[in-house]
């Protein structure tokens, strides 16, 4: 790789690229003239990790993480110091960093440099202080991000999934850093990998994978928000402002679930718009630091049927609309009306809003959109792997282009396309990574220059870890090589067992894709993003023997305890699935399977594992795992997500 004077590994060739700061690795002439830097050798090091005494907390966190991982990898624990040392990893913005010729303040938010300078290694990025926010309301922790990049690139650590077992740190006799000059930053200013769990270990993993939404440069607020800003009180005694449903207006006092259908307004009523905008302005006064405020309607249906509201609804010929009318005009009329009022008093605040469900598609009627709106496209028809379907896959490109024409430069993507909520049918059925879908979405969103990426991961670590890892990587570099990332993950996680496991994931991917393609686009099963018995019968049951055979092969090939344990995380899901298939009477010779457990053994398995991250999704007690959910047994239906 190093051999010329300037060897750009990846230079953005399009106009938006420079703006987004695509990866740039340059082995410059100066760096080439240097000898490699040996940071640790034979368990010893004369290096220190230097940072300023008053460095921001994220820089101190970077120092601690460098110290921890380098110690595990090399056996040498580098001291963390506040005075320059003869040989040092110089962290963050400080006089020494500047003396070495690096000016982190000149970098864009969340960007960093990693450079060898003589014996020293400089890792420095744009950092916000503890009390400081970026212009987009978030934080910039460039030095911390650079430290993580160094640990992955030069030490070789991989954070495969949350928990200790997911951290893969190689043992190094010598830690040598070839002369290098790296300058990098993320493709998206807001990166959220959602649904991977609220456990501290999962939070720590999100942070290391650089997809903790609260720690990126752009802070967003765009979710369902009709119940916020004191509206429940403001609407008391004002039923005329609520949605008209079947001839009646339900008073706000009767709303049980704020987030859902019940909390819908008569949005064509100017008094309602004024009331909402005033409530929002009051909330803004109380919290001046917040730069973006959500104004999206509550989730679900329950739209006002009054003649004025209904008058603007349009016929919609996008395939994903399934023949239903589009309510986009009424919703975007409401957004616009609120935005105009708010802008008079708060010209700098942005209002975050969805394009979603009944208001997923751009209005047919000619409309201008107020400049203080920020749009998150949350395309409900693409949830639950439906983008395997060629008609929707084609529609996705047109939808992105179409919204971008209207909201260019102030948009983000909100994704549940590679997601299955296991609640409705928590039977251990594994779901595939969704790589063909990721390969379509991430580069397209990057190409449009959209700033925000919200990606719903798979909740169950045992089979979802690979998908979550690759999605996290794409949140940083949207056009990274998905197949290469996946191949490396499989090798690092399962060792020689990675090859048959790759075949297993691909088998699942093909089986689910064929199933989704078998539906007509208007069929609700295509958008089903919860695991349901029919799907398990069609997708998982026919390939169960093949999955078992590939899994056995992988287990036989696994070379270390860690590789075996990671495989068993997947296998535990198949133990659960096997029990449910057996209880449904869907297996001919259940007792021949590796995953077969007697009822007594399965009860013990449930006791032991119902909270295990490998299989964990919905069970609050072991007994809940022991309720058969396939076959003729009625399936308990509860709302989730
Ligand atoms: Zn109405």
Boltz pocket constraint, residues with backbone or C-beta under 6 A from the ligand:
constraints:
  - pocket:
      binder: B
      contacts: [[A, 242], [A, 243], [A, 244], [A, 265], [A, 266], [A, 267], [A, 268], [A, 269], [A, 304], [A, 305], [A, 306], [A, 307], [A, 308], [A, 309], [A, 310]]
      max_distance: 6.0
